[in-house]
Amino acid sequence: MDVLIVLMFTTPMALAALGEMIGQKAGVINIGVEGTMLTGAFFAMMAAHATGNPWVGLIAGTSAGLLVTLLGGWFSVKLGADQVVVGTAINLLALGLTSYLFRSKFGTSGQLLSLPGLPNWNRIDAVILFLLAGVPMAVWALQKTRFGLALRAAGEYPKALEASGFSVAKVRLVAVAISGILGGLAGAYLSLGVAQSFAENMTSGRGFIAIAMVTFGRWRPSMVFGACLLVGFLDALQYRFQSLGFDVPFQLAIAMPYVVALLVLALVGKGTVAPSALARPYSKE
Amino acid sequence: MMKPVRMLPLLALVFAFGCSGGDKTPTETTGSTAAKSNLKVALLTPGPVSDSGWNAMAYKGLQEIQKELGAEVNNQEALDAKIKDAARTYAQQGYKLIFGHGFEYNKPFMEIGKDFPDTIFVSSSGSETGANVGAFRFYLEQGFYLAGMMGAKMSKTGTLAMVGGDEVPSIKSTFTAFKAGAEAAKPGIKVIQVFTGSGQDVAKAKQATLDAISQGADFVIHQANAAAQGVFDACKEKGVYAFGANADQNDNPSGAVIASAISRGESAFVEVAKQVEGGTFRGGVALMGMDKGVIDFIINPKMADKVPADLKSLIEETKAKIVKGELTVPKDEF
């Protein structure tokens, strides 16, 4: 099995999971990452389709992902809305908006699109390199920098952060923005880098899997990345499993990566390591 | 906590766009060419009608009904628990004819049909029928059988592949026919079958196809609906051939499609609508195959030089046999 193929197909999920992890570290759970990815995938496709330039598409998709995530972030951080409700709203909004725009541009009965891909060397392209560099960078930034400390404090004990002169809302919004950028890039890469096409709802639950990967990776960048690779590898394996023609229902094969992930989590995931203030709105006293 | 009123702008946005995936707004009759009729026709599809394939075909049929009969039409996506809800709502709103585009609509229609004896329910595939409940059966298996023959005869590796999205009986049945066609042309040929679980996940369709190709497949047929581009692009990348399905996909930009097994289902929808309007609809299962001109298998004219002449004539002969009823292509009953 080709390791580079596994890496390429895992990259969207891994990028989204890293972004989601950073948001969660700051205490914001972004259920809307599926919507962020879909928005990113759609606007990346639109821009690349219009200009013929995948780089423009990548930038457009990332920006669109950032915008839609900030919209949700505004509600959950500034206005203290329930983060699960806001995230669900963002998912519905993204699905409806992208489907509506897709149909108004390409006709109600749709088109199978073929988009310009990213220049790559043996499947390794700029986004994959960015991901490979991004994991150690995230480790370093979270552990060794002042901002990383502030970000973790926003998720663990926001009162202490405020007492030391930071604005919890600002720190959280920056974390949400980072998660939006990574989620948007994940979607853009899904449509431009991996599929080189677009279909309504093409993310098909990857965002939700990314959220699960954060828990599976115990909120640590390297482990989240490792979890994504494991699930990606098992996912590739199950296609091989299916095509070997074993008389097993294909639903079982498709579920296999997640069953294994659950088993691993049950074995290694003892104790709570989730940020204590996760999903709790913070308001100044 | 946040005051509910602050959620309003977000809620408004969600309602503005969140529901548009279902196309609930009635499509106004615009054509002045056809006489206005009182007929109201609704269509339920299992997936987005923008898939250039299975669902798009039904939507085209609905548009034809609007154009030819001047009927008022409406459509939405409805699956699982939503099927009965959507069908009941349409029936209560006075829709005379309700299509459900898949076998999964057959049973719910049987139940609801009893409550609305004046409404006619027709599902695409399915075997149960009643006085006001009928079904089409698109015999796409015939096209898949020919594709299997062609792939088997032309394959250099002796391996073919079938990549499906959702594993539903109608899709499995076409795959069975593809295998039978391949087996008839070249006994003992290897046919790989993979499902991704989604007719919209382009990336997964591509990954599954790449994996099948890495195991030697050099002809790939799909039932991936909107995700089909992933199959075609993987074939293009690896320099192998693909078959189009449902719609004529020979002109796909990938240039990998050598032939398509197509369903011109539009005409079937119009036919039923005419029967309903004329009061001649009698229920039952209508088998729509090559003999009615609904199913066909078309070799890509731009790639016709790649197909050996004796294979072309074999395909034509087999087609003629199917039309005459001398050859019955296997199909599952569901």
Contacts between the chains, C-beta under 8 A, distances in Angstrom:
chain1	res1	chain2	res2	distance
A	2	B	214	7.2
A	5	B	207	7.3
A	5	B	210	6.3
A	9	B	203	6.4
A	9	B	207	5.1
A	12	B	203	7.4
A	71	B	10	7.7
A	75	B	2	7.5
A	75	B	6	7.7
A	75	B	7	7.3
A	75	B	10	5.8
A	79	B	2	4.7
A	79	B	6	5.2
A	80	B	1	6.1
A	80	B	2	4.8
A	81	B	2	4.4
A	81	B	6	7.2
A	81	B	7	6.2
A	82	B	1	7.8
A	82	B	2	7.7
A	85	B	7	7.8
A	86	B	10	7.1
A	89	B	10	5.4
A	89	B	11	7.2
A	89	B	13	7.9
A	89	B	14	5.0
A	89	B	18	7.8
A	92	B	14	5.2
A	92	B	18	3.9
A	93	B	10	7.9
A	93	B	13	5.6
A	93	B	14	5.1
A	93	B	17	5.7
A	93	B	18	5.8
A	95	B	18	7.3
A	95	B	21	5.8
A	96	B	14	7.5
A	96	B	16	7.9
A	96	B	17	3.7
A	96	B	18	4.2
A	96	B	19	6.2
A	96	B	20	4.7
A	96	B	21	5.3
A	97	B	17	4.3
A	97	B	20	7.7
A	99	B	20	6.3
A	99	B	21	4.3
A	99	B	48	6.5
A	99	B	50	7.5
A	100	B	17	5.8
A	100	B	20	4.0
A	100	B	21	7.4
A	102	B	50	6.3
A	103	B	50	5.3
A	106	B	50	7.0
A	107	B	50	7.4
A	108	B	23	7.8
A	108	B	49	5.9
A	108	B	50	6.1
A	108	B	59	6.3
A	109	B	49	6.0
A	109	B	50	6.1
A	109	B	51	7.9
A	109	B	52	6.3
A	109	B	56	3.7
A	109	B	59	5.4
A	109	B	60	6.2
A	110	B	48	7.3
A	110	B	49	7.4
A	110	B	50	3.1
A	110	B	51	5.6
A	110	B	52	4.7
A	110	B	56	6.0
A	110	B	226	6.6
A	111	B	52	6.0
A	112	B	52	5.2
A	112	B	226	7.7
A	112	B	228	5.8
A	112	B	229	4.3
A	112	B	232	7.3
A	112	B	249	7.2
A	112	B	252	6.1
A	112	B	253	7.9
A	113	B	229	6.4
A	114	B	229	6.3
A	114	B	232	7.8
A	114	B	233	6.6
A	114	B	252	7.6
A	114	B	253	4.2
A	114	B	254	5.8
A	190	B	203	5.9
A	191	B	202	7.8
A	194	B	203	4.5
A	194	B	206	7.0
A	195	B	202	3.8
A	195	B	203	4.4
A	195	B	206	5.9
A	195	B	229	7.2
A	195	B	230	5.6
A	195	B	233	7.6
A	196	B	229	7.7
A	196	B	233	5.6
A	197	B	202	4.7
A	197	B	229	3.8
A	197	B	230	6.4
A	197	B	233	6.7
A	198	B	202	7.2
A	199	B	51	7.1
A	199	B	200	4.8
A	199	B	201	7.7
A	199	B	202	5.2
A	199	B	226	3.8
A	199	B	227	5.7
A	199	B	229	7.4
A	200	B	21	7.3
A	200	B	48	4.5
A	200	B	50	5.8
A	200	B	51	7.8
A	200	B	200	6.0
A	200	B	226	6.4
A	201	B	48	7.3
A	201	B	200	4.8
A	202	B	200	5.5
A	202	B	201	6.1
A	202	B	202	5.2
A	202	B	203	7.3
A	202	B	226	7.8
A	202	B	227	7.5
A	203	B	201	7.9
A	204	B	198	4.6
A	204	B	200	5.8
A	204	B	201	4.0
A	204	B	204	7.3
A	235	B	207	7.9
A	236	B	207	6.8
A	236	B	211	6.9
A	239	B	194	5.6
A	239	B	207	6.6
A	239	B	208	4.9
A	239	B	211	4.4
A	239	B	212	7.7
A	240	B	211	6.0
A	240	B	215	7.6
A	242	B	193	7.1
A	242	B	194	4.9
A	242	B	195	6.8
A	243	B	161	7.3
A	243	B	192	4.2
A	243	B	193	7.0
A	243	B	194	5.1
A	243	B	211	6.6
A	243	B	212	5.7
A	243	B	215	6.1
A	245	B	192	7.4
A	245	B	193	7.1
A	250	B	167	5.5
A	250	B	194	7.9
A	250	B	195	4.4
A	250	B	197	7.4
A	251	B	167	7.3
A	251	B	197	7.3
A	254	B	195	7.5
A	254	B	196	7.7
A	254	B	197	4.8
A	281	B	1	7.1
A	281	B	2	7.6
